[in-house]
Amino acid sequence: MKRTTVLALAATGGLLLWRRARSTDDPGILGPQAVRDLYDRLGPVYDAAAAWTHRIGTGDFYGRAVRALDLQPGETAVDLGCGTGPNLPHLVEAVGPTGRVVAVDLSPGMLAQARQRVERHGWANVELVEADVRDFSFPETLHGVVGLFALEMVPEHDAVIARAVRALVPGRRIAVGGLRRPERWPEWAVRLGELVNRPFGVSRAYEDVQPWRAVEAHADTVSYEEDVLGAVYLAVGQAPDPECPRVP
Ligand SMILES: C[S@@+](CC[C@H](N)C(=O)[O-])C[C@H]1O[C@@H](n2cnc3c(N)ncnc32)[C@H](O)[C@@H]1O
């Protein structure tokens, strides 16, 4: 096919997607039942559907987030909104066979995929918990928390992150990352990105959701970075020592 034909087809496709993005109703912030229903449906196809995000630059995002926790063999880590478990290989490797990984999600459909992953690898130290992160009780001794592409969907993420930080052994880390509104993108590209991610529940209603602010508010921030020209963020914070109150 000629280069000009390919360009014309790509431009037409982009225009159609853009027009559809403008005309489709915004589903708004999803409640827990809607999130569960959506992700139960997505479970069997989620990994294949999300694979393209790795190709556009998020690459080793999961590995990077887990490495930032600096977990040691024998320690305990929690994965909030674990989905099908892309964090699990990194978490299991970090805490080793004597450590413990607790992975939480409210969608049985996503957890079923995570369970297959756990069984395939024979990981005996991974607990999959079906729960809403808003009600989840953190383990008593906790050395690391990760939550990727999930806490944006939880309107009460500030309270969840505050509890997670309080549950951590002082000095240990939480890594929160996901999609954010890319301020450097032109408006049409933002809308297109939103449309492409709509099958995952993304919509304009989530534009102002900024879980990294909760990491900054409740933890001592260790690092904040952006990927994909500002469309993806990763914030890592450290649990403060209650003996040494933080200076606001
Ligand atoms: C986009 S997926 C991301 C899954 C995984 N962390 C990843 O990066 O592939 C979002 C996940 O968050 C889960 N989730 C959303 N709200 C939740 C809540 N309130 N409690 C527990 N899980 C939640 C969904 O069920 C879904 O599995």
The ligand as a Tripos MOL2 file, in Angstrom:
@<TRIPOS>MOLECULE
LIG
   27    29     1     0     0
SMALL
NO_CHARGES

@<TRIPOS>ATOM
      1 C1         -6.7820   -1.2390   35.4360 C.3       1 LIG1
      2 S1         -6.8370   -2.6150   36.5240 S.3       1 LIG1
      3 C2         -5.1530   -2.6760   37.0510 C.3       1 LIG1
      4 C3         -4.7950   -4.0070   37.6300 C.3       1 LIG1
      5 C4         -3.3050   -4.1820   37.9250 C.3       1 LIG1
      6 N1         -2.8840   -3.4060   39.0640 N.3       1 LIG1
      7 C5         -2.4950   -3.8170   36.7090 C.2       1 LIG1
      8 O1         -1.7300   -2.8700   36.7820 O.co2     1 LIG1
      9 O2         -2.6390   -4.4880   35.6720 O.co2     1 LIG1
     10 C6         -7.6510   -1.9090   37.9160 C.3       1 LIG1
     11 C7         -7.9370   -2.9510   38.9850 C.3       1 LIG1
     12 O3         -8.3330   -2.2730   40.1790 O.3       1 LIG1
     13 C8         -9.3620   -3.0090   40.7690 C.3       1 LIG1
     14 N2        -10.1100   -2.1250   41.6640 N.ar      1 LIG1
     15 C9        -10.7380   -0.9720   41.3290 C.ar      1 LIG1
     16 N3        -11.3310   -0.4380   42.4080 N.ar      1 LIG1
     17 C10       -11.0470   -1.2730   43.4460 C.ar      1 LIG1
     18 C11       -11.3670   -1.2670   44.8260 C.ar      1 LIG1
     19 N4        -12.0970   -0.2910   45.3720 N.pl3     1 LIG1
     20 N5        -10.9090   -2.2760   45.6100 N.ar      1 LIG1
     21 C12       -10.1750   -3.2880   45.0790 C.ar      1 LIG1
     22 N6         -9.8300   -3.3440   43.7770 N.ar      1 LIG1
     23 C13       -10.2600   -2.3480   42.9760 C.ar      1 LIG1
     24 C14       -10.1710   -3.5260   39.5910 C.3       1 LIG1
     25 O4        -10.9920   -4.6150   39.9470 O.3       1 LIG1
     26 C15        -9.0790   -3.8870   38.6130 C.3       1 LIG1
     27 O5         -8.6560   -5.2140   38.7630 O.3       1 LIG1
@<TRIPOS>BOND
     1     1     2 1
     2     2     3 1
     3     2    10 1
     4     3     4 1
     5     4     5 1
     6     5     6 1
     7     5     7 1
     8     7     8 2
     9     7     9 1
    10    10    11 1
    11    11    12 1
    12    11    26 1
    13    12    13 1
    14    13    14 1
    15    13    24 1
    16    14    15 ar
    17    14    23 ar
    18    15    16 ar
    19    16    17 ar
    20    17    18 ar
    21    17    23 ar
    22    18    19 1
    23    18    20 ar
    24    20    21 ar
    25    21    22 ar
    26    22    23 ar
    27    24    25 1
    28    24    26 1
    29    26    27 1
@<TRIPOS>SUBSTRUCTURE
     1 LIG1         1 GROUP 0 **** ****
